[in-house]
Amino acid sequence: MRSGSSRRLPPTCGSSMWCAGSGTLRRSSAAPTAQASPAGSKQVKAGAGSPSGHRRRARSPASCASTTASPGTRSYISFDILRRVLKDYFKYDVFYCMNITDIDDKIIRRARQNHLFERYREKQPQAAQLLEDIRAALQPFSAKVKETTDPNKRQMLERTQRTVELAAEPLEKAVQAKLPAEEISSCAEVLLEAAKDLLSDWLDSRFGSEVTDNSIFSKLPKFWEEEFHKDMAALNVLPPDVLTRVSEYVPEVVNFVQRIVDNGYGYASNGSVYFDTVKFASSEKHSYAKLVPEAVGDQKALQEGEGDLSVSAEHLSEKRSPSDFALWKASKPGEPSWPCPWGKGRPGWHIECSAMAGTLLGASMDIHGGGFDLRFPHHDNELAQSEAYFENDCWVRYFLHTGHLTIAGCKMSKSLKNFITIQDALKKHSARQLRLTFLMHSWKDTLDYSSNTMESALQYEKFMNEFFLNVKGLLRAPVDVTGQFEKWEEEEAELNKNFYDRKAAVHEALCDNVDTRAVLEEMRALVSQCNLYMAARKAARRRPNRALLESVARYLTHLLKIFGAIEEDSTLGFPVGGHGAGLDVEATVMPYLQALSEFREGVRRIAREKKVPEVLQLSDTLRDDVLPELGVRLEDHEGLPTVVKLVDRATLLTEREEKRRGEEERRRKKEEAARKKREHEAAKLAKMRIPPSKMFLSESDKYSKFDDTGLPTHDAEGKELSKGQAKKLKKLFEAQEKLHQEYLQTVQNGSVQ
């Protein structure tokens, strides 16, 4: 997900690092996480009673603009949940480091293109010049469309081409017709916007090498970093303990590269510096591609890892081996550059993370996180260059790789612009609902963002919230001090045992690869047991045990806080008033609402006694129409006090609409049943009116002869009926005779006319 604009930069480097004491974090056998932890190394601990004095090191994925509903966002929220669990549940001291990639091939190209396009727009080209430039830009673009073999990407490019061509037609007609300047200018502005990507590519191919000012390349990442932080705050993702930007760590990157060269694992070539994978892999102390060894030699993956601006025959010829990757890239005209021992250049993609993390976290870290698709070559190359720098074989003890995020079952594509922005997602659903969706799926598996997935999260939130509201209502009911501690019967003892069994299961799930999906199911099961208990007490006209239910509700609240699903300082349940309200709305307004409810209950009692239906109707209107608009729900229970609940206004209005639809449906069904009953009775009466002697006479298509009483004797073809047929018709005749007698009796009594 990302904020704001439909234009985005791709997620680049992704990582995270954490640390702990003794013990292990158990991993499910199916987990696609990769462990880079040799025997004897310090392991990540996740268990109760663990020492909290250790400083846990963690590094998190980020880039300057990856704020779309992408695998990057999946990592941000998933690692926020994992971080919270380690820190707040297992009580580890987590040091969380986030890297920001603000120097990258795609960032460089997009920043340059944006600069050239804005410069072109500022010149306000004449309509004829604009049309000429559009035609010139369409030529290479059309060739690109023809060369594209991927059907989805080709369809997207064809759609872009058609959009530009359609936008050019009104301007061409306006110029030919010599329309007023204002109309021509308006058409030109529409065309400029439609052809922005097309013109940007074309301008970059002509003038890109002229862009030399480094500040041009910092404007774009700075903007997207600000948007990224806003979106993370909106999603209730905790900020990192430290944030590093590549542009601020160039000297450290240069020193990092130099030491790798000095250690014999890097070599300079034509102003660039490459990592020598063959020499590294042949060393007794090291091994290359620990995470995905079968991917070694995958040229497509390697070229993607090198970056769009670095894949050329010239660059490939600079390498000793095709698997070698760039630590430092010699800058070409039109790219940012910094001085270094090998000439002006810029950091390679993989080295950025290693240099920044290594500077702050040292020779090893406990956890390094990122998306599943970053395992090779990015994370494998990070491991190699970092272990080459530190001359060790365990830079990372654990890699945690999150699963992909898809939309409606389709894998997202940056080129196809198949994504939804965070801001758009938050217009439809709250940050809590989005987080619950993530919690309901294992962090290591693919998560599909769809209406069905979100509906599951909405229903879960509603289910939990109703429980919290019921417990709050129970706790607000007046009771003396001693009444707070009631005798436990068998039902309370059984519920308490279930409570402790569920808590043990939750702990087991969190110890087993932080399985939040299993945790939420245990929470659901616990609430279901509580609901059954409260329903049984309500049916018996007995008050549920307040202390026990409060303990359960506080425990569930504590878990949801740990997961980041409760943003405010709420002691019980979801807070009322929204994130950042700064006011305990519930504590402020509930005394007044309780007084209103008790007054209404007294009025209703008097109205029933005095038989004043108008007052009862006003009370119902207050409950059904007035208070829901204010986010208040009143629940009347026969023989029990009215329960007051503060609920989201939109939820209440939806409930009211559903209730009205339900009532309308019931009314319609009732009317339909009454209509069918009337039709049935009318048909029955019509049948009763027929004398038995005439009931078969009208069926000339079946029978041709009848006896004196009107019973058929021959079929339509003149053949005499069999004894069996005659017997069956005789029974029908006698039944009709009985019905007709009933009809005559009702007529005689005056019941039917």
Secondary structure as GFF3:
##gff-version 3
##sequence-region A 1 753
A	DSSP	beta_strand	34	35	.	.	.	ID=ss1
A	DSSP	beta_strand	55	60	.	.	.	ID=ss2
A	DSSP	alpha_helix	71	84	.	.	.	ID=ss3
A	DSSP	pi_helix	85	89	.	.	.	ID=ss4
A	DSSP	beta_strand	93	100	.	.	.	ID=ss5
A	DSSP	alpha_helix	105	122	.	.	.	ID=ss6
A	DSSP	alpha_helix	127	147	.	.	.	ID=ss7
A	DSSP	alpha_helix	151	176	.	.	.	ID=ss8
A	DSSP	alpha_helix	181	194	.	.	.	ID=ss9
A	DSSP	alpha_helix	196	207	.	.	.	ID=ss10
A	DSSP	three_ten_helix	208	210	.	.	.	ID=ss11
A	DSSP	alpha_helix	216	234	.	.	.	ID=ss12
A	DSSP	beta_strand	242	245	.	.	.	ID=ss13
A	DSSP	three_ten_helix	246	248	.	.	.	ID=ss14
A	DSSP	alpha_helix	250	262	.	.	.	ID=ss15
A	DSSP	beta_strand	266	269	.	.	.	ID=ss16
A	DSSP	beta_strand	272	275	.	.	.	ID=ss17
A	DSSP	alpha_helix	277	282	.	.	.	ID=ss18
A	DSSP	three_ten_helix	293	295	.	.	.	ID=ss19
A	DSSP	alpha_helix	299	306	.	.	.	ID=ss20
A	DSSP	alpha_helix	313	317	.	.	.	ID=ss21
A	DSSP	beta_strand	325	330	.	.	.	ID=ss22
A	DSSP	beta_strand	345	347	.	.	.	ID=ss23
A	DSSP	alpha_helix	349	361	.	.	.	ID=ss24
A	DSSP	beta_strand	365	371	.	.	.	ID=ss25
A	DSSP	three_ten_helix	372	374	.	.	.	ID=ss26
A	DSSP	pi_helix	375	379	.	.	.	ID=ss27
A	DSSP	alpha_helix	380	390	.	.	.	ID=ss28
A	DSSP	beta_strand	396	402	.	.	.	ID=ss29
A	DSSP	beta_strand	405	407	.	.	.	ID=ss30
A	DSSP	beta_strand	410	411	.	.	.	ID=ss31
A	DSSP	alpha_helix	422	428	.	.	.	ID=ss32
A	DSSP	alpha_helix	431	439	.	.	.	ID=ss33
A	DSSP	beta_strand	447	449	.	.	.	ID=ss34
A	DSSP	alpha_helix	451	476	.	.	.	ID=ss35
A	DSSP	three_ten_helix	482	484	.	.	.	ID=ss36
A	DSSP	alpha_helix	490	511	.	.	.	ID=ss37
A	DSSP	alpha_helix	516	539	.	.	.	ID=ss38
A	DSSP	alpha_helix	546	562	.	.	.	ID=ss39
A	DSSP	alpha_helix	585	610	.	.	.	ID=ss40
A	DSSP	alpha_helix	613	621	.	.	.	ID=ss41
A	DSSP	pi_helix	622	626	.	.	.	ID=ss42
A	DSSP	three_ten_helix	627	630	.	.	.	ID=ss43
A	DSSP	beta_strand	632	637	.	.	.	ID=ss44
A	DSSP	beta_strand	640	646	.	.	.	ID=ss45
A	DSSP	alpha_helix	649	689	.	.	.	ID=ss46
A	DSSP	beta_strand	703	706	.	.	.	ID=ss47
A	DSSP	beta_strand	712	715	.	.	.	ID=ss48
A	DSSP	alpha_helix	723	749	.	.	.	ID=ss49
###
